């Protein structure tokens, strides 16, 4: 029986890796998710065959409850709220790893100093990922303020709590008592909360990726501690993928991970210097005429599009323009939205073809040949201030929207981005502002376009 279990675990590992590989491209992502799901199903099913395993009824009950809740929520959660859902799922994975560590340490069945250390380390990382992910969820859901929450001597307090957790973890390497185990996990959970509070909404793509990596790492450590090959492979793959994605997200913002975690980016509004020019509004009728007579239009979606759920109206706008021979492309910044690939997922849901979506490096050279750049709810990722030393955004790669011949900006109000500075693009001579809810504004553009084409 153990040989059969190990063989299935090997197949599970293969399916996990292939599934993750297929998830890397939008066209095969759905298939990759199915492969990974089948792998998880096999891993869970074969675990019931493990010799000496008890409490099958409780395990089935837990699976039924967890699976039922996930089934209902997955069907009800809007695509715009997907970052919150991902944050919660990251946390649940970390919490599960922490729970395994707590149970194994209480039972005292992890033998060997090295394996105990791995169990403790996995428990620490899992607990931090669990509580940190819950705070990330609360910020994304606006149960807490999205801007960084800071207080005096915050870093000192954080380091003290972390040091306490590490000290308690070291004590667990001896003869752990229930009280020491409880205090250890309380300190780890507290550190996860304290570490996430000073991180603002603009950094959430990086934070979500980081907690994904930490969850995978915690699961892998627990797999080593209890000698479970499926946990080792799955945790290692998820941890490695999450780590690479975290590095890519931080690079896309031109900021180090340490700056994301400890910089409290966006805590206070900063000045980028005097902005020349004025905001110039335009009505939907004139904007529609500008789009109707363009040869090439580049659409730049941002978080405002997600909040207004305007992706379906954008697809309708794209279809109208393309039917009249206008070339339409979408420019996707790596950190647009609240999680990696947020804009891609929303646009794909609306039926926008994958080949119309271009990343920053591909699309930037094309802005100079675009007749109109239509910005929908994006702010910091299109701010030319990022090119000028001394501004909070300096060095962050941006979409070169200002190079287009004309720029239309759809924006709910006159608020600043998460960086807390004015967007210089909005004040340029060739930029016009369309104020209002993104879905309502794009719908009005669609109606006006139909009238222009019908004339």
N, C-alpha and C positions, 0 to 999 in steps of 0.2 A: 504493500500500500504506500509506504513512504516514497518508493521509486515513482509510482504513478503520480503522486502529488507533486514531486519535484519536476517531473516531465511537463505536467500542466502548468506549473509555475514558469518553466522555461518558455512555453508557448505564450503564456501571459506576457512575459517580458518582451517577446518578439512583437506581439500585437500592440503593446504600449508604445514601443519605439516607432513602429511603422505608422501607428495612428498619429503620434505627435509629429512625425515627418509630414504627413499629409495635411495636418492642421496648419502648416506653415504657408499654404497657398489658399486663397479664397475659393478657388474652383474645386478643390478637393477637401476643404475643411470639414464639410458635413460628413463625408465618408470617413475621415480621420476620427471624428467624434464617435461614430458608430463602432469603429475598430477598437478604440480605447474602452468604450462601454462594454463590448463583448469580452475584452480582456478582464475588466473588473468583475463581470458576472462569473467568468470561469474561476477567477481567483477566489471569490467568495464561496462559490459552490463547492470547490474541491477542498476548501478549508474544513468543511463539515466532516470530511473523511479522515481528518487527522486523528491518530490513535490517542485515546485518553481524553479527548475533548468532551466537555460536559456542558450542561445548560443550553442544549440546542433550542429548547422552547423560548428561552429569553432572547437568544440570538435572532430567531425568526421574528419574534415580536418587535425587537429593536429595528430590524430591517424593514418590517412592514410599516412601522410608525415613521421612520426616517424617509423611506421611499415614498410613502403616501404624502407626507408633507411636501417633499421636493416635487412630486408630480403636480400637486395642486398649485404650488407657488410658481413653478416653471411655466405653467399655462396661463397664469394670471399676471405675472410681472411684465410690464411694458418693456420694449427694447430700450427705451430711454433710461430705465431703471436697472439695466443689466449690470452696470458697475457696482451698484449696491449688492446685487445678488452674488456677483463674483467675490466681493469682499467678504460676505457672510460665508460662502463656501470655503474660501481660503481659511477663514477662522475655524470652521467646523473641522477641517482636516487637521489643523494645528491642535485644536482642542482634543481631538481623538487621540493624537500621538501623546499629548500630555496625560490623558486619562490612562492610556496603556502604561506609561511610565509610573504613574501613581499606584496603579494596581500591582504592578510587578515589584515595586519597591516595598509596598506594604506586605505583600506575600513573602518577600525575601527569597524568591526563586531564581533571581538573576545571579548566576555564580561567576566569580572571577572579577577582580578589580576593574579590568578594562571594560567588561560588559556592563558593570554597574555604572562606570563613568559615562558610557554611551547612553545608558538609560536616563541618567540624570541630565546629560546635555540635551538629549532629545526632549525630555520633559520641560527643560528651561526654554528651549527654542519654540516648542509647540505652544506653551502657555503664553509666551510673548506674542506669537502670531495670532493666537485666539483673541486675546484682549485688545491687541492693536487693531486687528481687523474689525472688531466690533466698533471701535472708535472711528475707524475709517468709514464704516457703514453709517454711523450716526452723523458724520460730517456730510457725506454724500446725500443722505436723506434729509439733511438740514434740521436734524434734531439737535445738533450742536452747530455753532457758527463755523462756516467754512474757512474763514481766515484763521491763521495760527492763534492758538490760545497760549499765552505766555504769562509767567509770573516771576517775581524776583528770585534770583539764585536758582533758576530752573535747572540748569545743567548740573549744578552741584547736587541738587536733590536727586536728579536722575541717576547720577553716578553713585550716590550713596545707596540708593535702592538696588541698583545693579550689583554693587559690591556686596550688599547684604545677601542677595540671591545667590551669588557665587560662593560666599562663605558657607551658607546653609547647604548648598550643593556639595561642597567639599566635606561637610560633616556627614552627609549621606553615604559617603564612600566607606565609612566605618560601619557602625551598627545603627542604622537609622531607626528613629522612633516615630510613631505617628504624628507627634507634635512637630518634630523637625520637618517631616515631609509636608505637613500642612503649611507651616510658615514659609517653606521654600517655594511652594506653588503660589502662595499669596504674594510673595515678593516678586516672583516672575510675572504674575498677572498685573501687578501694579506697575512694573517697569514697562510692560507693553502699552498700558494706558498713557503713562507719562511720556513715552517716546513718541507717541502719535499725536498728542494734543498740539504741539507746536508746529505741526506740518499742515500747510494750507491746501486748499482745494486745487490750486494750480499744479501741485506736486502729486496728486492722487494717482496718475498713471504709474509713476515710479513706485509709490508706496504699495499699490496693489500687486505689482510685479514682484516687489521685495518680499511681501508676505507670502506670495505664492512660492517663492524660492525657499523661504524659511520653513513653510509647511512641508515641502518635499524633503528638506534636510532633516527635519524632526522625524518624519516617517522612516527615512532611511536609517537613522541612528537607532530607532526603536526596533527596526527589522534586524539589525546586527545584534542588538541586545537579546532578543528572543529567538534569534536564528530563523527568521522568516524570510525566505528568498524573494517572495512576491513584494513584500514591503520594501526590501532593500532596493530592488530594481526600480519599482514604481517611484519610490521616494527619490532615488538618485536621478532618474530621468526628469522628473518634475522639478527637482531642485536645480539641476543644471540648466534646464530650459528657462526657468524663472530668473536665474542669475544672469544668463545672457540677455534676456529681455530687459532686465533692470538696467544693465550696463548700456544697452542701446537707447533706452528711454532717457537716462541721465545724459548720454552723449548728445541726444537730440535737443536737449535743453542747454547744452554746454555747461553743465554743472556737475560737480562731484557728488557722489552718494552722501558723503559726510555733510556737504552743504545742504542737500535736500533734507537730511534727518535733523540737522542741528542749526540750520541757518534761519529758521522761522521766516521763510521767504513770503513776503506779502503781509507781514504782521502790521506794518504801518504804511500808509500811503506815502510814496516818495515823489520827489519832483525830478523830472528829467530836463528841467530848464524851460524857458519860455517857448511856447509853441507858436509859430508864426501862422497867420491866416485865420480863417473862421470856418465854422461848420456850415455847409451849404445844403439845405434840404431840397428834395425833388419829389414831385408827386408820382404816383404809380403810372399815370398815363404817359408822362414824358419818359419815364424809365423804360416802359414797354416799347416805346418808339425806338429808343436807343438800342434795345436788345433786338428788335425786329430787323433793323438795318445793319446789324453786325455780321461779319463773316466768321468770327471766332469768339466764343465766350468761354471763359474759365470760371467755374463755380468753386468757391472756397467755403466749405461748411465748418462750423464750430459748435461749441456747446449750446449756443443759443438756438441752433437748429434742432438739437436734440430735445431741449426743454420744450420747445413749441411743437415738436413732432411734425416738422415741416418736410420731412424727407419724401413723402408721397407726392406732395404738391411740387417739389423740385423735380421729381421724375416726370410729372405731367408737363412742367415747363420745358424740360429737356426734350421731350417728345415733340412738343409744338415747334421748338426752334429747329430741331433736326429735320422735321418734315418740310421745312422751308429752306433746307440746305445749309443751315448754320452749324458749324463745327462746335461741339460742346464737350468739354472735359472737366473733370473734378480734380482739384488739387487737395491732397490729404497731408496735413502736417503730422509727424509721428506722435505728438502729444496733444492733438486736438481731441477734445472731449474729456472723459473721466477715466478712461482705461485704454490700454493699447488696442488699436483697431476699432475703437468705438464708432468712428464715422463710417468705416468700411462696413461694419455690421448693419448699421442703420440704413445706409444706402442700398446695400444688398437686399435687405428686407423689403425695400420699396421697389425692387426690381431693376435698379441701375446696373447695367452690365459691368462685370469686373474690369473689362478692358477700357472702360471710361475713367477708372480710378488711377490716379498717378501720384506717386510719392514725391517728396520735396525735390530730390535730385533730378528726377525725370521732368518735372513740370516747370521748374524755375526758368530754364532757358526759353520757355514758350510764352512767358508773360509779355515780353516785348512785342510779340506779334499778335497779341490778343486785342481785339477791339473793345471788349468789355470784360472786366473782372467783377464778378458778383460775389460779395462777401456776405455770408449768412451766419451771423452770430459768432464770428471769430474775432479775436481782439489782439492779444499779445503776440500770437504767432504770425501776425501780418504787420507788426509795428516796426517801421524803419529805424526807430530809436535803438534797436538792437545792434545796429551797425556803428553806433557812436560810443566811444569810450566814456565812462562816467555814469552811464545809465544802468538801472538795475537789470535790464535785459541784455546788456552788452555781451556780444559773443554768441548769443543763442541763434542758431540757424532759423531763418524765417522764410516764409513764402514771399517772393518778390512781386507782390501785388502792385506795388507802386510803379512798376515798370509798364503796366498795361496802359493803353491809350485813354481809357475811361474806367473809373472805378465806381461801382454802386455798392453801398454798405447798408445792409438791413440790420437794424439794431433797435432793441426795445426802448432804450433811453440813452442818456448821455453819460452813464456810469463808466468808470475806468475798468481795466482788466485786473486780473489777479496780481499783477506786478504793481498796481497802485499808481500808474503813471498814465498821462494822456497819450493817445495813439496819434502819432504825427501823420499817419496815412489819412485820417479823417479830416485833417485841416488842409490837405493839398488842393491845388487849383482844379485838378481833374477828378476830384472825388465828390460824389453826391450822396447824401444821407436819406435813407428811406426808413422813417421811424415807425415802430409798431411791432406787434407780435409777428414772428417770422412766418408762421403758417398763414395768418390773415393777409400779410403783405404779399407773399408769393402767390396766394390765391387771386389777389387783386391783379397782380402782374399777368397771371394766366388769362384772366378775363379781358384785360386790356389788350393783350397780344391777339386774342381771338378777334377782337374788334378791328385791330389794325390790319390783320391778314384778310379779314372779310371785306374791308373797304376797297 
